[in-house]
């Protein structure tokens, strides 16, 4: 029997979904992110809204739309894309107004997934052009930014087949994609606990899925901007997740499980401050690629580490024999994180001590000073994400001030004034190291002086 045109439409969309599961998952995340981005409560700027220029924020929107279009072009077969562009060309050159209206009316019916995809594609192509023209003005008011947000939200939420907010949990994407954890959930006998833990796991795996689309190795501005938008989405998602935990706790009987979930919720509250009030605060002011990318990478690391640890903690509550590495291959235990933080701070302390010893000779202190700054780049990239919320600002202030010091100042006789500030920070480091030594996970463990020595030698 010959396949009808509608059946053919269904076939290519279904086939594309099977072949491009990750891309459709990414599309789901990007559409959620675009809609949530226009809620200024999720953004990280500190200026007053009324006088703020939203050009940087709108540029992030434009670049995320480019990423959406890239995904759509990857999932739509080449022949269908060609047919779409021919139709667009025909609209402008040959079709009568009546035929154009009929074509539009047919598309807006959204009586097939194919039309849902084409409607998204068409809408975002038009939106890209509109935003690109607006950006040329160089000054975007809050009202203009908000109006664009309303248009984008309307296009996303009115799409019958690809609206990411149609369901609180979408079984197509929101899954517990680990057989060990699925087995634990299925084995629970208390029906209410089973229900609540299932939902908590699903939300945690949703956070993990969203984090998977943050590109941390990219050098492309489009990818960095869309990754920032995904991180902004996570702020909204974490707020929802914490409210889910609070509701679930009230329905549970197990006091130990309640305490664990309360601790996880509290940790998310603290780390959310770390990311959005420290790492990403006013990030659009950081125009240098290396700083912007570093903030994206650190924020991703903090949230991924937190999400992974939360999944592992709940799993170990039910089965203590399961290790983090059994669930996440690159999992780093709390002990390993604390040990690495202690040793990296110890190395920083050693560098400052060495700088003090060499401070009497201009050329020698310059050499150590430059080595210290290079080590600080490593520390910012790999260790900042391990710092406590309370300690972060002190490190940032010191690193910012030290990085602003020019070579000429290091060689001048007035360097002793700079050295006084450095020694003041060194006292803070010593206090931090003492506090680290009191952490329960580090009890009885020695500092690995060989690693510290090797680490320092890499930069000298």
Secondary structure, DSSP 4 states (H G I P E B T S, - for coil): -PPPHHHHHHHHHHHHHHHTHHHHHHHHHHHHHHHHHT-GGG----S-GGG---HHHHHHHHHHHHHHHHHHHHHS-HHHHHHHHHHHHHHHHT--HHHHHHHHHHHHT--SHHHHHHHHHHHHHHHHHHHHHHHTTS---HHHHHHHHHHHHHHHHT-TTT-TTSSSS-TTT-----HHHHHHHHH---HHHHHHHHHHHHHHHHHHHHHTT--SS---HHHHHHHHHHHHHHHHHHHHHHHHHHHHHHT---HHHHHHHHHHHHHHHHHHHIIIIIITTTGGG--SHHHHHHHHHHHHHHHHHHHHHHHHHHHHHH-TT--HHHH-TT---HHHHHHHHHHHHHHHHHHHHHHHHHTTSHHHHHHHHHHHHHHHHHHHHHTGGGS-HHHHHHHHHHHHHHHT--HHHHHSTTHHHHHHHHHHHHHHHHHHHHHHHT-GGGTTPPP-HHHHHHHHHHH-
